[in-house]
Amino acid sequence: MSTAAGFSNLSIKNILSDEQTMLAQARIRLLYYGLGLVFVAVFAVFLSVLFIDQTPLIVIAGGVLVLIAGLFKYLTWKADWKTVSHALLAVGTIINLADAFVIFQKVDILSIQLVLLFIIFGFYMLGQNWGLFYSLVNLLPIVLLMIYSYSNLYIIGIRPEKLDQSTLIISVLTNFIMMVYIHNHFYNAFLKNIVQLKKTGEEQSRLNINLEQAIDKAEKSSHAKSEFLSTMSHEIRTPLNAVIGMSNLLMMGNPRPDQQENLEILKFSANNLLAIVNDVLDFNKIESGKVVFENIRFNLAELMHNICGGQIIKANEKGLIFKLKIDDVFRNKTVIGDPTRITQIIFNLVSNAIKFTRQGYVEVKVNCIEDRHNQVVVRFSVKDSGIGIEGDNLTAIFEPFTQESVTTTRQYGGTGLGLAIVKRLLELKGVQMEVKSKPGQGSEFLFSLELPVATDKPEEHADKPRIAPQHDSELSNLHILVAEDNVVNTMLMKKFFSKWQVQSSFAENGERAVEMMQYGNFDIVLMDLQMPVMNGFEAATEIRKLPDGVKSSVPIIALTASALTDIREKVFSAGMNDYVSKPFKPDELKEKIVTLVKRKASVTSATFNQPAL
């Protein structure tokens, strides 16, 4: 109902509003104009019966006039069409039955008209259930009266009244007019509703088409973004590979102390840039839903010591006290989870704590909250005595590319992605981060993880043996094929192989690498993935198709500057044995080369020595 309606209101505009349905508005209009029409008709009947001095009919007509006026006033005040409809039907039913059974003592055309009128009005105004109720209440007594009057003369102690011809004509005409009016009104209302529904359906269809186009555009945009990030990852990490690799080479050459310091600064800066690139790529993985959590065995105490080992050095360089406290229960307990993601979370939190603490301490705690034999609840806490966070900014710091303030960004640097990554990784595991902080007094970040406990003995995995770092002499007899199109990376690999005393050959693209494999003998292949003519995936697939079993089974290590999640699956699907991300760590590459070569040699030896059947 419109707020403009009041007790003194008489306008229909003030009782209609956009909040009402189209059908409710049609019912209000029917009552508003119908009550006016009925009032005029009943007033004509009232004058007619008044002229012929029929007291019972005068009383009924006068009462109906008062009722209609009252209901009209109530409608224009409250717009309560349901109550008005019930009142009209209830009073009309009583009057109709009184006329048939008492006043006229017979069923005539007027009674039949009123029954039909009430049936139509009841269904249109109040719906199926109430319409059926009022129809039966009016129809059954009239039918029973007709049946009884057919076989018996209906006589009660009251003399029946008779309508004069003019009153009868007025009454019959009024009833017909009301029937036509109700049908016409609701026909128009339903027709408008159908037209409106058709327009709404057409609009919905247009919206669905637009939505499908928007979804398609968003998917293409997301795919383009992923491709862009993959390309940018490759383009940024490839030169970083050369910078960090050359730094490692120079530092291996026993430089002077001043050169050593410069090289450490160069390597530190390159690693910082690499960390920023990795943060952006990791955040993209999380946002696109491509993060998959592993479930592998690990010792939590050892993992925490490994994570914090390098951070302790950073803290000590700033003059900070670094404390790591781990419950003893974790020292001999193997849990199952994703150590990579736990490392990422703790590393980000600890790095932030060290970055934003000028003096004092950084404390990392790992407490066992609950130990249920096959599952433990671990409470992680990273606390510092740093600059703290304003209460109003506790939510903002977890938003991507956001820090507490512009001043913080200028003073401490960073992308503002660390905490966003932490928050989203925890949310993917259904865990919420708790933050306690006071400006100038430090901060504490806490969260809890449920980790299954490995109760059985770990199996030995022959396919992934761990070996100690190998000496260069173990590589001296190897002949390595390197498929790499980047000149700088080629120069870098040559220098490393020279120090490792490895014989190497280079192919500038995948097609050339396949040709060299056909005519040469190599112990292992290092395959760059993004190359012209034929990429690394296609080249690896072609090598696996070679007719010579020894060449087709040669170990292949993918060299990739992309850090997208699905690279791992693509590498193994193409038949490659392992992969190393650029910028690679020399010891990691060396270890994987030796591991795969030894594995290939042991398989070949076992096959050769197998007795013939």
VEXDREN-2710 file (C-alpha; in Angstrom, 1 decimal):
% VEXDREN-2710
k/r/px/py/pz
1/MET/0.0/0.0/0.0
2/SER/1.2/3.5/-0.7
3/THR/2.3/5.6/2.2
4/ALA/0.0/8.4/0.9
5/ALA/-3.2/6.4/1.8
6/GLY/-5.0/7.5/5.0
7/PHE/-8.4/7.4/6.5
8/SER/-9.6/10.4/4.5
9/ASN/-8.3/8.9/1.3
10/LEU/-10.7/8.2/-1.6
11/SER/-8.2/7.9/-4.5
12/ILE/-7.3/4.5/-6.0
13/LYS/-3.8/5.9/-6.8
14/ASN/-2.9/6.1/-3.2
15/ILE/-3.7/2.4/-2.5
16/LEU/-1.7/1.0/-5.4
17/SER/2.0/0.4/-5.3
18/ASP/4.8/-1.3/-7.3
19/GLU/5.3/-3.8/-4.5
20/GLN/1.9/-5.3/-5.2
21/THR/1.6/-8.0/-7.9
22/MET/-0.3/-7.3/-11.1
23/LEU/-3.1/-9.6/-10.0
24/ALA/-3.4/-7.9/-6.6
25/GLN/-3.7/-4.5/-8.4
26/ALA/-6.4/-5.9/-10.7
27/ARG/-8.4/-7.1/-7.7
28/ILE/-8.1/-3.7/-6.0
29/ARG/-9.3/-2.0/-9.1
30/LEU/-12.2/-4.4/-9.5
31/LEU/-13.4/-3.7/-5.9
32/TYR/-12.8/0.0/-6.2
33/TYR/-14.9/0.5/-9.3
34/GLY/-17.2/-2.5/-8.7
35/LEU/-18.3/-1.2/-5.3
36/GLY/-19.1/2.1/-6.9
37/LEU/-21.2/0.4/-9.6
38/VAL/-23.0/-1.8/-7.0
39/PHE/-23.7/1.2/-4.8
40/VAL/-25.4/3.0/-7.7
41/ALA/-27.4/-0.2/-8.6
42/VAL/-28.5/-1.0/-5.0
43/PHE/-29.4/2.7/-4.5
44/ALA/-31.7/2.4/-7.5
45/VAL/-33.3/-0.7/-6.1
46/PHE/-33.6/1.0/-2.7
47/LEU/-35.6/3.9/-4.3
48/SER/-37.7/1.4/-6.2
49/VAL/-38.7/-0.7/-3.1
50/LEU/-39.1/2.6/-1.1
51/PHE/-41.6/3.8/-3.7
52/ILE/-43.8/0.6/-3.4
53/ASP/-43.3/0.5/0.4
54/GLN/-41.9/-3.0/0.9
55/THR/-40.4/-2.8/4.4
56/PRO/-38.2/-6.0/4.4
57/LEU/-36.7/-5.1/1.0
58/ILE/-36.1/-1.5/2.1
59/VAL/-34.2/-2.7/5.2
60/ILE/-32.1/-5.1/3.1
61/ALA/-31.3/-2.5/0.4
62/GLY/-30.5/0.1/3.0
63/GLY/-28.3/-2.2/5.0
64/VAL/-26.5/-3.2/1.8
65/LEU/-25.9/0.5/0.9
66/VAL/-24.3/1.1/4.3
67/LEU/-22.2/-2.1/4.0
68/ILE/-21.0/-1.1/0.5
69/ALA/-20.1/2.4/1.7
70/GLY/-18.2/1.1/4.7
71/LEU/-16.3/-1.5/2.7
72/PHE/-15.4/1.2/0.1
73/LYS/-14.0/3.4/2.9
74/TYR/-12.1/0.5/4.4
75/LEU/-10.6/-0.4/1.0
76/THR/-9.4/3.2/0.3
77/TRP/-7.9/3.3/3.7
78/LYS/-6.2/-0.1/4.1
79/ALA/-6.3/-1.6/0.6
80/ASP/-7.1/-4.9/2.2
81/TRP/-8.9/-6.5/-0.7
82/LYS/-9.0/-10.0/0.9
83/THR/-11.1/-8.8/3.9
84/VAL/-13.4/-6.7/1.7
85/SER/-13.9/-9.7/-0.7
86/HIS/-14.7/-12.1/2.2
87/ALA/-17.1/-9.5/3.7
88/LEU/-18.9/-9.1/0.4
89/LEU/-19.3/-12.8/-0.2
90/ALA/-20.3/-13.6/3.3
91/VAL/-23.0/-10.9/3.5
92/GLY/-24.1/-11.5/-0.1
93/THR/-24.5/-15.2/0.7
94/ILE/-26.6/-14.5/3.7
95/ILE/-28.8/-12.1/1.8
96/ASN/-29.2/-14.5/-1.1
97/LEU/-30.2/-17.4/1.1
98/ALA/-32.6/-15.1/3.1
99/ASP/-34.2/-14.0/-0.1
100/ALA/-34.7/-17.5/-1.3
101/PHE/-35.8/-19.2/1.9
102/VAL/-37.6/-16.4/3.8
103/ILE/-38.4/-13.3/1.8
104/PHE/-39.5/-14.7/-1.6
105/GLN/-39.6/-18.4/-0.6
106/LYS/-38.7/-19.6/-4.0
107/VAL/-35.8/-19.8/-6.4
108/ASP/-36.0/-17.3/-9.2
109/ILE/-33.8/-15.8/-11.9
110/LEU/-32.4/-13.3/-9.3
111/SER/-31.3/-16.1/-7.0
112/ILE/-29.6/-17.9/-9.9
113/GLN/-27.9/-14.7/-11.0
114/LEU/-26.6/-14.1/-7.5
115/VAL/-25.2/-17.6/-7.2
116/LEU/-23.4/-17.3/-10.5
117/LEU/-22.1/-13.9/-9.5
118/PHE/-20.7/-15.2/-6.2
119/ILE/-19.1/-18.1/-8.0
120/ILE/-17.3/-15.9/-10.5
121/PHE/-16.4/-13.3/-7.8
122/GLY/-15.1/-15.9/-5.3
123/PHE/-12.8/-17.7/-7.8
124/TYR/-11.4/-14.5/-9.3
125/MET/-10.9/-12.7/-6.0
126/LEU/-9.9/-15.4/-3.5
127/GLY/-8.6/-18.2/-5.6
128/GLN/-9.6/-21.9/-6.0
129/ASN/-10.1/-23.0/-2.3
130/TRP/-12.2/-20.0/-1.2
131/GLY/-13.9/-19.8/-4.5
132/LEU/-15.1/-23.4/-4.2
133/PHE/-16.2/-22.9/-0.6
134/TYR/-18.4/-19.9/-1.4
135/SER/-19.7/-21.6/-4.5
136/LEU/-20.9/-24.6/-2.5
137/VAL/-22.3/-22.5/0.3
138/ASN/-24.5/-20.6/-2.2
139/LEU/-25.2/-23.4/-4.7
140/LEU/-26.2/-26.3/-2.5
141/PRO/-29.0/-24.7/-0.5
142/ILE/-30.5/-23.2/-3.6
143/VAL/-30.5/-26.6/-5.4
144/LEU/-32.0/-28.3/-2.3
145/LEU/-34.7/-25.6/-2.2
146/MET/-35.5/-26.2/-5.9
147/ILE/-35.7/-30.0/-5.4
148/TYR/-37.9/-29.6/-2.3
149/SER/-40.2/-27.0/-3.9
150/TYR/-40.6/-29.3/-7.0
151/SER/-42.4/-32.0/-4.9
152/ASN/-43.8/-29.9/-2.1
153/LEU/-45.1/-26.5/-1.6
154/TYR/-42.6/-24.5/0.4
155/ILE/-44.6/-22.7/3.1
156/ILE/-43.4/-21.0/6.3
157/GLY/-45.2/-18.7/8.7
158/ILE/-44.0/-15.6/6.9
159/ARG/-45.9/-14.2/3.9
160/PRO/-43.5/-14.2/0.9
161/GLU/-42.7/-10.9/-0.8
162/LYS/-43.0/-10.2/-4.5
163/LEU/-40.8/-7.9/-6.6
164/ASP/-42.5/-5.5/-8.9
165/GLN/-41.4/-5.6/-12.5
166/SER/-39.2/-2.5/-12.5
167/THR/-37.2/-3.7/-9.4
168/LEU/-36.8/-7.1/-10.9
169/ILE/-35.5/-5.5/-14.2
170/ILE/-33.1/-3.3/-12.3
171/SER/-31.8/-6.2/-10.2
172/VAL/-31.4/-8.6/-13.2
173/LEU/-29.7/-5.9/-15.3
174/THR/-27.3/-5.0/-12.5
175/ASN/-26.3/-8.6/-12.0
176/PHE/-25.7/-9.1/-15.7
177/ILE/-23.6/-5.9/-15.7
178/MET/-21.6/-7.1/-12.8
179/MET/-20.9/-10.4/-14.4
180/VAL/-19.8/-8.8/-17.6
181/TYR/-17.7/-6.3/-15.7
182/ILE/-15.9/-8.9/-13.6
183/HIS/-15.2/-11.1/-16.7
184/ASN/-14.0/-8.1/-18.8
185/HIS/-11.9/-6.7/-16.0
186/PHE/-10.0/-9.9/-15.3
187/TYR/-9.8/-10.8/-19.0
188/ASN/-7.9/-7.6/-19.5
189/ALA/-5.8/-8.1/-16.4
190/PHE/-4.9/-11.7/-17.5
191/LEU/-4.2/-10.5/-21.0
192/LYS/-1.9/-7.8/-19.7
193/ASN/-0.2/-10.3/-17.4
194/ILE/0.3/-12.7/-20.4
195/VAL/1.8/-9.9/-22.5
196/GLN/4.0/-8.9/-19.5
197/LEU/5.1/-12.5/-19.0
198/LYS/6.0/-12.8/-22.7
199/LYS/8.0/-9.6/-22.5
200/THR/9.6/-10.8/-19.3
201/GLY/10.4/-14.1/-21.0
202/GLU/11.9/-12.4/-24.0
203/GLU/13.9/-10.2/-21.7
204/GLN/15.0/-13.2/-19.7
205/SER/16.1/-14.9/-23.0
206/ARG/18.1/-11.8/-23.9
207/LEU/19.6/-11.7/-20.5
208/ASN/20.5/-15.4/-20.7
209/ILE/22.2/-14.8/-24.1
210/ASN/24.1/-11.8/-22.7
211/LEU/25.0/-13.9/-19.6
212/GLU/26.3/-16.8/-21.8
213/GLN/28.3/-14.3/-23.9
214/ALA/29.6/-12.7/-20.7
215/ILE/30.6/-16.1/-19.3
216/ASP/32.2/-17.1/-22.5
217/LYS/34.1/-13.8/-22.6
218/ALA/35.1/-14.3/-19.0
219/GLU/36.4/-17.8/-19.7
220/LYS/38.3/-16.5/-22.7
221/SER/39.7/-13.7/-20.6
222/SER/40.7/-16.1/-17.9
223/HIS/42.3/-18.4/-20.4
224/ALA/44.1/-15.4/-22.0
225/LYS/45.2/-14.3/-18.5
226/SER/46.6/-17.7/-17.8
227/GLU/48.4/-17.8/-21.2
228/PHE/49.7/-14.3/-20.5
229/LEU/51.0/-15.2/-17.1
230/SER/52.6/-18.3/-18.5
231/THR/54.3/-16.3/-21.2
232/MET/55.3/-13.6/-18.8
233/SER/56.5/-16.2/-16.4
234/HIS/58.7/-17.7/-19.1
235/GLU/59.9/-14.3/-20.3
236/ILE/60.8/-13.1/-16.8
237/ARG/62.2/-16.3/-15.4
238/THR/64.4/-17.1/-18.4
239/PRO/66.6/-14.0/-17.9
240/LEU/66.4/-14.5/-14.2
241/ASN/67.8/-18.0/-14.8
242/ALA/70.8/-16.5/-16.5
243/VAL/71.3/-13.9/-13.7
244/ILE/71.1/-16.3/-10.8
245/GLY/73.0/-19.0/-12.7
246/MET/75.9/-16.7/-13.6
247/SER/75.9/-15.5/-10.0
248/ASN/76.3/-19.1/-8.8
249/LEU/79.0/-19.7/-11.4
250/LEU/81.0/-16.6/-10.3
251/MET/80.6/-17.5/-6.7
252/MET/81.9/-21.0/-7.4
253/GLY/85.1/-19.4/-8.8
254/ASN/86.6/-18.2/-5.5
255/PRO/86.0/-14.5/-6.0
256/ARG/87.7/-11.8/-4.0
257/PRO/85.9/-10.6/-0.8
258/ASP/84.6/-7.5/-2.5
259/GLN/83.4/-9.4/-5.5
260/GLN/81.8/-12.0/-3.2
261/GLU/79.8/-9.2/-1.5
262/ASN/78.7/-7.8/-4.9
263/LEU/77.7/-11.2/-6.2
264/GLU/75.7/-11.9/-3.0
265/ILE/73.8/-8.6/-3.5
266/LEU/73.2/-9.5/-7.1
267/LYS/71.9/-13.0/-6.2
268/PHE/69.8/-11.6/-3.3
269/SER/68.1/-9.1/-5.6
270/ALA/67.5/-11.7/-8.3
271/ASN/65.9/-14.0/-5.8
272/ASN/63.7/-11.2/-4.5
273/LEU/62.5/-10.6/-8.0
274/LEU/61.9/-14.3/-8.5
275/ALA/59.9/-14.4/-5.2
276/ILE/57.6/-11.5/-6.5
277/VAL/57.0/-13.3/-9.8
278/ASN/56.2/-16.6/-7.9
279/ASP/53.8/-14.7/-5.6
280/VAL/51.8/-13.3/-8.6
281/LEU/51.7/-16.8/-10.2
282/ASP/50.7/-18.5/-7.0
283/PHE/47.9/-16.0/-6.4
284/ASN/46.6/-16.6/-9.9
285/LYS/46.6/-20.4/-9.3
286/ILE/44.6/-19.9/-6.2
287/GLU/42.1/-17.5/-7.7
288/SER/41.6/-19.8/-10.8
289/GLY/40.9/-22.8/-8.5
290/LYS/43.9/-24.8/-9.8
291/VAL/45.5/-25.4/-6.5
292/VAL/45.6/-29.1/-5.6
293/PHE/46.7/-30.2/-2.1
294/GLU/49.0/-33.2/-1.8
295/ASN/48.8/-35.8/0.9
296/ILE/52.3/-37.1/1.6
297/ARG/54.1/-38.2/4.7
298/PHE/56.4/-35.7/6.5
299/ASN/57.8/-35.0/9.9
300/LEU/56.4/-31.6/11.1
301/ALA/59.2/-30.8/13.4
302/GLU/61.8/-31.3/10.6
303/LEU/59.7/-29.3/8.2
304/MET/59.5/-26.4/10.7
305/HIS/63.2/-26.4/11.3
306/ASN/63.9/-26.4/7.5
307/ILE/61.4/-23.5/7.0
308/CYS/62.8/-21.4/9.8
309/GLY/66.5/-22.3/9.2
310/GLY/67.0/-19.6/6.6
311/GLN/64.7/-17.1/8.3
312/ILE/66.8/-17.3/11.5
313/ILE/69.8/-15.9/9.6
314/LYS/67.7/-13.0/8.3
315/ALA/66.4/-12.3/11.8
316/ASN/69.9/-12.3/13.2
317/GLU/71.1/-10.0/10.5
318/LYS/68.5/-7.4/11.8
319/GLY/69.5/-8.0/15.4
320/LEU/66.2/-9.8/16.2
321/ILE/65.8/-12.8/18.6
322/PHE/64.3/-15.7/16.7
323/LYS/62.5/-18.4/18.8
324/LEU/61.1/-21.7/17.4
325/LYS/59.1/-23.8/19.9
326/ILE/57.7/-27.1/18.8
327/ASP/55.9/-29.6/21.1
328/ASP/57.9/-32.8/21.7
329/VAL/55.0/-34.9/20.5
330/PHE/55.9/-34.0/16.9
331/ARG/59.5/-35.1/17.0
332/ASN/58.8/-38.8/16.4
333/LYS/55.4/-38.4/14.7
334/THR/54.8/-38.7/10.9
335/VAL/51.8/-36.7/9.7
336/ILE/50.1/-36.6/6.3
337/GLY/49.5/-33.4/4.4
338/ASP/50.9/-30.9/2.0
339/PRO/54.3/-29.8/3.3
340/THR/54.7/-27.4/0.3
341/ARG/51.6/-25.4/1.2
342/ILE/52.4/-25.4/4.9
343/THR/55.9/-24.1/4.0
344/GLN/54.4/-21.4/1.8
345/ILE/52.0/-20.3/4.6
346/ILE/54.6/-20.3/7.4
347/PHE/57.3/-18.8/5.2
348/ASN/55.1/-15.8/4.3
349/LEU/54.0/-15.2/7.9
350/VAL/57.6/-15.4/9.2
351/SER/59.0/-13.3/6.4
352/ASN/56.3/-10.6/7.2
353/ALA/57.1/-10.8/10.9
354/ILE/60.8/-10.2/10.2
355/LYS/60.2/-7.5/7.7
356/PHE/57.9/-5.4/9.9
357/THR/60.0/-5.9/13.1
358/ARG/62.8/-3.4/13.7
359/GLN/63.8/-4.7/17.2
360/GLY/62.8/-7.3/19.6
361/TYR/61.8/-10.8/18.6
362/VAL/60.0/-13.2/16.3
363/GLU/58.5/-16.3/17.8
364/VAL/57.1/-19.3/16.0
365/LYS/55.1/-21.9/18.0
366/VAL/53.8/-25.3/17.0
367/ASN/51.5/-26.7/19.6
368/CYS/49.5/-30.0/19.7
369/ILE/46.0/-29.0/20.7
370/GLU/44.5/-32.5/20.4
371/ASP/46.1/-35.9/19.8
372/ARG/43.7/-38.7/18.7
373/HIS/46.2/-41.4/17.7
374/ASN/45.3/-41.2/14.0
375/GLN/44.8/-37.5/13.8
376/VAL/46.3/-34.4/15.5
377/VAL/45.1/-30.8/15.7
378/VAL/48.1/-28.5/15.3
379/ARG/48.0/-24.8/16.4
380/PHE/50.5/-22.6/14.6
381/SER/51.5/-19.2/15.9
382/VAL/53.8/-16.6/14.5
383/LYS/54.3/-13.7/16.9
384/ASP/56.5/-10.6/16.6
385/SER/57.2/-7.3/18.5
386/GLY/57.0/-5.2/15.3
387/ILE/55.0/-2.2/14.2
388/GLY/51.6/-3.8/14.7
389/ILE/48.3/-3.2/12.8
390/GLU/45.5/-0.8/13.4
391/GLY/42.2/-2.6/14.3
392/ASP/40.4/-1.1/11.3
393/ASN/43.0/-2.5/8.9
394/LEU/43.0/-6.1/10.2
395/THR/40.7/-7.2/7.3
396/ALA/42.3/-5.0/4.6
397/ILE/45.8/-6.6/5.0
398/PHE/44.4/-9.9/3.6
399/GLU/43.2/-8.3/0.4
400/PRO/45.5/-8.8/-2.6
401/PHE/48.0/-6.1/-3.5
402/THR/47.1/-4.3/-0.3
403/GLN/49.2/-3.4/2.7
404/GLU/48.1/-1.5/5.9
405/SER/48.9/1.9/4.4
406/VAL/50.7/3.7/1.6
407/THR/53.4/4.6/4.1
408/THR/53.9/0.9/4.9
409/THR/54.3/0.1/1.3
410/ARG/56.8/2.9/0.7
411/GLN/58.8/2.1/3.8
412/TYR/58.9/-1.7/3.7
413/GLY/58.1/-2.6/0.1
414/GLY/56.5/-5.8/-1.1
415/THR/53.6/-6.7/-3.4
416/GLY/51.0/-7.1/-0.7
417/LEU/50.3/-10.7/-1.9
418/GLY/51.8/-12.7/0.9
419/LEU/48.9/-12.6/3.4
420/ALA/46.3/-12.8/0.6
421/ILE/47.9/-16.1/-0.5
422/VAL/48.0/-17.4/3.1
423/LYS/44.4/-16.5/3.7
424/ARG/43.1/-18.1/0.5
425/LEU/45.2/-21.3/1.0
426/LEU/43.8/-21.7/4.5
427/GLU/40.2/-21.0/3.3
428/LEU/40.6/-23.7/0.7
429/LYS/41.2/-26.1/3.7
430/GLY/38.3/-24.6/5.6
431/VAL/40.5/-22.8/8.1
432/GLN/40.2/-19.2/9.3
433/MET/43.2/-17.1/10.3
434/GLU/43.1/-15.3/13.7
435/VAL/45.0/-12.1/14.1
436/LYS/45.9/-10.3/17.4
437/SER/47.7/-7.0/17.1
438/LYS/48.2/-3.6/18.7
439/PRO/49.9/-0.7/17.0
440/GLY/53.5/-0.4/18.2
441/GLN/53.3/-3.6/20.2
442/GLY/53.5/-6.3/17.6
443/SER/51.2/-8.9/16.0
444/GLU/50.3/-12.6/16.3
445/PHE/48.9/-14.7/13.5
446/LEU/47.3/-18.0/14.6
447/PHE/45.6/-20.9/12.8
448/SER/44.9/-24.6/13.4
449/LEU/45.1/-27.5/11.1
450/GLU/43.9/-31.1/11.4
451/LEU/46.5/-33.5/10.1
452/PRO/46.1/-37.3/9.8
453/VAL/48.9/-39.3/11.5
454/ALA/50.6/-42.1/9.6
455/THR/50.2/-45.1/12.0
456/ASP/51.8/-47.7/9.6
457/LYS/55.3/-47.9/8.5
458/PRO/56.2/-45.8/5.4
459/GLU/56.7/-47.7/2.2
460/GLU/60.0/-47.5/0.3
461/HIS/59.4/-45.7/-3.0
462/ALA/61.9/-47.1/-5.5
463/ASP/60.8/-44.6/-8.2
464/LYS/61.8/-41.6/-6.2
465/PRO/65.1/-42.4/-4.3
466/ARG/66.8/-39.7/-2.4
467/ILE/70.5/-39.5/-2.9
468/ALA/73.2/-37.3/-1.5
469/PRO/74.7/-34.6/-3.6
470/GLN/77.0/-36.2/-6.1
471/HIS/80.6/-35.3/-7.0
472/ASP/81.3/-33.8/-10.4
473/SER/83.3/-36.9/-11.3
474/GLU/80.1/-39.0/-11.4
475/LEU/78.9/-36.8/-14.3
476/SER/82.2/-36.9/-16.3
477/ASN/81.2/-39.8/-18.5
478/LEU/77.8/-38.6/-19.4
479/HIS/76.8/-37.2/-22.8
480/ILE/73.8/-34.8/-22.4
481/LEU/71.6/-33.4/-25.1
482/VAL/70.2/-29.9/-24.3
483/ALA/67.3/-28.6/-26.3
484/GLU/67.3/-24.8/-25.7
485/ASP/66.7/-21.9/-28.0
486/ASN/67.8/-19.1/-25.6
487/VAL/71.4/-18.2/-26.3
488/VAL/72.1/-16.9/-22.8
489/ASN/70.8/-20.0/-21.2
490/THR/72.8/-22.1/-23.7
491/MET/76.0/-20.3/-22.6
492/LEU/75.1/-20.8/-18.9
493/MET/74.5/-24.5/-19.4
494/LYS/77.8/-24.9/-21.2
495/LYS/79.7/-23.2/-18.3
496/PHE/78.0/-25.5/-15.8
497/PHE/78.7/-28.6/-17.8
498/SER/82.3/-27.5/-18.2
499/LYS/82.7/-27.3/-14.4
500/TRP/81.0/-30.7/-14.1
501/GLN/83.2/-32.2/-16.8
502/VAL/80.1/-33.2/-18.8
503/GLN/80.1/-33.7/-22.6
504/SER/77.1/-31.8/-24.0
505/SER/75.4/-31.2/-27.3
506/PHE/72.9/-28.4/-28.0
507/ALA/69.8/-28.3/-30.2
508/GLU/68.1/-24.9/-31.0
509/ASN/64.6/-26.4/-31.3
510/GLY/62.6/-29.6/-30.6
511/GLU/62.8/-30.8/-34.2
512/ARG/66.6/-30.6/-34.2
513/ALA/66.7/-32.4/-30.8
514/VAL/64.7/-35.4/-32.3
515/GLU/67.1/-35.5/-35.3
516/MET/70.1/-35.6/-33.0
517/MET/68.6/-38.3/-30.9
518/GLN/68.1/-40.4/-34.1
519/TYR/71.7/-40.2/-35.1
520/GLY/73.5/-39.8/-31.8
521/ASN/73.8/-41.5/-28.4
522/PHE/72.9/-39.6/-25.3
523/ASP/72.6/-40.5/-21.7
524/ILE/70.0/-37.9/-20.8
525/VAL/68.0/-35.0/-22.5
526/LEU/67.4/-31.6/-20.9
527/MET/64.3/-30.3/-22.8
528/ASP/63.2/-26.7/-22.8
529/LEU/59.4/-26.6/-23.2
530/GLN/58.9/-23.3/-25.2
531/MET/60.9/-23.5/-28.5
532/PRO/60.3/-22.6/-32.1
533/VAL/59.5/-25.1/-34.9
534/MET/58.7/-27.9/-32.4
535/ASN/58.1/-27.3/-28.7
536/GLY/59.4/-29.6/-25.9
537/PHE/56.2/-31.5/-25.4
538/GLU/56.1/-32.5/-29.1
539/ALA/59.8/-33.3/-29.2
540/ALA/59.5/-35.6/-26.1
541/THR/56.5/-37.4/-27.6
542/GLU/58.5/-38.0/-30.9
543/ILE/61.5/-39.3/-29.0
544/ARG/59.3/-41.8/-27.2
545/LYS/58.2/-43.1/-30.6
546/LEU/61.7/-43.9/-31.8
547/PRO/62.2/-47.5/-32.9
548/ASP/65.4/-47.9/-31.0
549/GLY/64.3/-49.0/-27.5
550/VAL/67.5/-47.5/-25.9
551/LYS/67.0/-44.1/-27.5
552/SER/63.2/-44.0/-26.9
553/SER/63.6/-44.7/-23.2
554/VAL/66.3/-42.1/-22.6
555/PRO/65.6/-40.0/-19.5
556/ILE/64.2/-36.6/-20.3
557/ILE/64.2/-33.7/-17.8
558/ALA/61.9/-30.7/-18.7
559/LEU/63.4/-27.2/-18.2
560/THR/60.5/-24.9/-17.7
561/ALA/60.3/-21.2/-16.9
562/SER/56.5/-21.5/-16.4
563/ALA/55.1/-22.0/-12.9
564/LEU/51.5/-22.8/-13.8
565/THR/49.9/-25.7/-11.9
566/ASP/49.2/-28.0/-14.9
567/ILE/52.8/-28.0/-16.2
568/ARG/53.6/-31.0/-14.0
569/GLU/50.8/-33.0/-15.5
570/LYS/51.7/-31.9/-19.1
571/VAL/55.3/-32.9/-18.6
572/PHE/54.6/-36.4/-17.4
573/SER/51.8/-36.8/-20.0
574/ALA/54.4/-36.1/-22.8
575/GLY/56.6/-38.9/-21.5
576/MET/59.2/-36.9/-19.7
577/ASN/60.6/-38.2/-16.4
578/ASP/61.0/-35.1/-14.3
579/TYR/61.2/-31.3/-14.5
580/VAL/63.3/-28.5/-13.2
581/SER/61.9/-24.9/-12.9
582/LYS/64.0/-22.0/-14.1
583/PRO/65.9/-20.4/-12.5
584/PHE/67.2/-23.9/-11.5
585/LYS/69.5/-24.7/-8.6
586/PRO/72.7/-26.3/-9.8
587/ASP/72.7/-29.0/-7.1
588/GLU/69.1/-29.8/-7.8
589/LEU/69.7/-30.3/-11.5
590/LYS/72.8/-32.3/-10.9
591/GLU/71.0/-34.6/-8.4
592/LYS/68.1/-35.3/-10.8
593/ILE/70.5/-36.0/-13.7
594/VAL/72.5/-38.5/-11.6
595/THR/69.3/-40.1/-10.2
596/LEU/67.7/-40.7/-13.6
597/VAL/70.9/-41.9/-15.2
598/LYS/71.5/-44.4/-12.4
599/ARG/67.9/-45.6/-12.5
600/LYS/68.1/-46.1/-16.3
601/ALA/71.3/-48.0/-15.9
602/SER/69.9/-50.3/-13.2
603/VAL/66.8/-51.0/-15.3
604/THR/69.0/-51.8/-18.4
605/SER/71.2/-54.0/-16.3
606/ALA/68.3/-55.9/-14.8
607/THR/66.8/-56.4/-18.3
608/PHE/70.1/-57.6/-19.8
609/ASN/70.8/-60.1/-17.0
610/GLN/67.3/-61.6/-17.0
611/PRO/67.6/-65.3/-17.9
612/ALA/66.1/-66.4/-21.2
613/LEU/63.0/-68.5/-21.1
END
